């Protein structure tokens, strides 16, 4: 996927529409997509796992966001629902609907109380991704995030 088009035509507009855009958030989502799916090279987790879409979010994570976060924030929930394709299941929206998947990824990070690192702090963004998205038990590493950011986002 073309990183400039993903950034400028999907991630930035949907985050701006939801009132959740910062340069750091945009870069974190770009890095997440680069690390999790090779910037869209696959949309279903390899090895038949549950993760879906370019951000490789698991349906259980999406369900948790919907039930335990958005249900208490009606304005943000309405923004999310406006980007959702009603004819698709939640998992299919993560795969087929780039705007919805980007917004759900941003909301996942938004739930974290720790502030985002600086927009140009790639090592900090990698640490944030590892701690709050991939987790300590995840197979990804901060160094892979940085390598994939350079490869797919800057390359």
C-alpha positions as CSV (number, residue, x, y, z in Angstrom):
1,X,0.0,0.0,0.0
2,X,1.3,3.5,-0.7
3,X,2.2,5.0,2.6
4,X,1.6,8.6,1.5
5,X,-1.9,7.8,0.3
6,X,-2.7,5.8,3.5
7,X,-1.5,8.7,5.6
8,X,-3.1,11.6,3.7
9,X,-6.3,9.9,2.4
10,X,-7.3,7.6,5.3
11,X,-5.5,8.0,8.6
12,X,-5.3,11.8,8.8
13,X,-8.8,12.6,7.6
14,X,-10.5,10.0,9.9
15,X,-8.5,11.1,12.9
16,X,-9.3,14.7,12.2
17,X,-13.0,14.0,11.7
18,X,-13.0,12.2,15.1
19,X,-11.1,15.1,16.8
20,X,-8.3,12.6,17.6
21,X,-5.5,13.8,15.2
22,X,-2.0,14.7,16.3
23,X,1.1,14.2,14.3
24,X,2.3,11.7,16.9
25,X,-1.0,9.7,16.6
26,X,-0.7,9.7,12.9
27,X,2.9,8.4,13.0
28,X,2.0,5.8,15.6
29,X,-0.8,4.4,13.4
30,X,1.5,4.4,10.3
31,X,4.1,2.5,12.3
32,X,1.5,0.1,13.7
33,X,0.3,-0.7,10.1
34,X,3.9,-1.1,8.9
35,X,4.7,-3.5,11.8
36,X,1.5,-5.4,12.0
37,X,0.8,-6.1,8.3
38,X,3.7,-4.8,6.2
39,X,1.5,-1.7,5.5
40,X,-1.3,-3.8,4.2
41,X,0.5,-6.7,2.6
42,X,-1.9,-9.0,4.4
43,X,-5.2,-8.4,6.2
44,X,-5.8,-11.7,7.9
45,X,-3.3,-12.9,10.5
46,X,-0.8,-15.3,9.2
47,X,-1.2,-18.8,10.6
48,X,-5.0,-18.4,10.7
49,X,-4.9,-16.3,13.9
50,X,-7.8,-14.0,14.9
51,X,-6.2,-10.6,14.1
52,X,-7.7,-8.7,11.1
53,X,-7.0,-5.7,8.9
54,X,-3.9,-3.6,8.3
55,X,-3.6,-2.9,12.0
56,X,-4.1,-6.6,12.9
57,X,-6.7,-5.9,15.6
58,X,-8.3,-8.9,17.2
59,X,-12.1,-9.0,17.2
60,X,-12.0,-9.5,21.0
61,X,-10.1,-6.2,21.3
62,X,-12.6,-4.5,19.1
63,X,-15.4,-5.9,21.2
64,X,-13.7,-4.6,24.4
65,X,-13.4,-1.1,22.9
66,X,-17.0,-1.1,22.0
67,X,-18.4,-2.5,25.3
68,X,-16.0,-1.0,27.8
69,X,-15.0,2.3,26.3
70,X,-17.3,3.6,23.5
71,X,-20.5,2.7,25.3
72,X,-19.6,5.3,27.9
73,X,-18.6,8.0,25.3
74,X,-21.7,8.5,23.0
75,X,-20.1,11.2,20.9
76,X,-17.1,9.2,20.1
77,X,-19.2,6.1,19.6
78,X,-21.3,8.0,17.0
79,X,-18.2,9.0,15.2
80,X,-17.0,5.4,15.1
81,X,-20.5,4.1,14.0
82,X,-20.5,6.7,11.2
83,X,-17.4,5.1,9.7
84,X,-18.7,1.6,10.1
85,X,-20.1,-0.3,7.1
86,X,-23.4,-1.7,8.6
87,X,-23.6,-4.5,6.0
88,X,-20.3,-6.0,7.3
89,X,-19.5,-7.8,10.5
90,X,-17.2,-6.2,13.0
91,X,-14.3,-8.4,11.8
92,X,-15.0,-7.7,8.2
93,X,-15.0,-4.0,8.9
94,X,-11.5,-4.3,10.3
95,X,-10.5,-6.0,7.0
96,X,-12.4,-4.1,4.4
97,X,-12.9,-0.7,5.9
98,X,-9.6,1.2,6.3
99,X,-11.2,4.3,7.9
100,X,-13.0,2.3,10.5
101,X,-9.9,0.1,11.2
102,X,-7.7,3.3,11.6
103,X,-10.2,4.9,14.0
104,X,-10.4,1.7,16.1
105,X,-6.6,1.5,16.3
106,X,-6.5,5.1,17.4
107,X,-9.2,4.6,20.0
108,X,-7.3,1.6,21.3
109,X,-4.3,3.8,21.9
110,X,-6.5,6.7,23.2
111,X,-7.6,4.5,26.1
112,X,-4.0,4.5,27.4
113,X,-3.4,7.0,30.1
114,X,0.3,7.5,29.2
115,X,0.8,10.4,26.8
116,X,2.0,9.6,23.3
117,X,5.7,10.1,22.6
118,X,6.8,12.9,20.4
119,X,5.8,12.7,16.8
120,X,9.5,12.3,15.6
121,X,10.5,10.0,18.5
122,X,10.5,6.7,16.6
123,X,12.1,4.7,19.4
124,X,9.4,6.1,21.7
125,X,6.6,5.2,19.3
126,X,8.1,1.7,19.0
127,X,8.1,1.4,22.8
128,X,4.5,2.7,23.0
129,X,3.4,0.2,20.4
130,X,5.1,-2.7,22.1
131,X,3.8,-1.9,25.5
132,X,0.2,-1.0,24.6
133,X,-0.6,-2.8,21.3
134,X,1.7,-5.8,20.9
135,X,2.2,-6.3,24.7
136,X,5.0,-8.0,26.5
137,X,3.7,-11.4,25.3
138,X,3.5,-10.4,21.6
139,X,6.1,-11.7,19.1
140,X,7.0,-8.3,17.7
141,X,9.9,-6.2,18.9
142,X,10.7,-2.5,19.1
143,X,13.6,-2.9,16.7
144,X,11.2,-4.6,14.1
145,X,8.8,-1.7,14.5
146,X,11.6,0.8,13.7
147,X,12.9,-1.3,10.8
148,X,9.4,-1.6,9.3
149,X,8.6,2.1,9.8
150,X,11.8,2.9,7.8
151,X,11.0,0.2,5.2
152,X,7.3,0.8,4.6
153,X,6.5,4.3,5.8
154,X,9.7,6.2,4.8
155,X,10.8,3.9,2.0
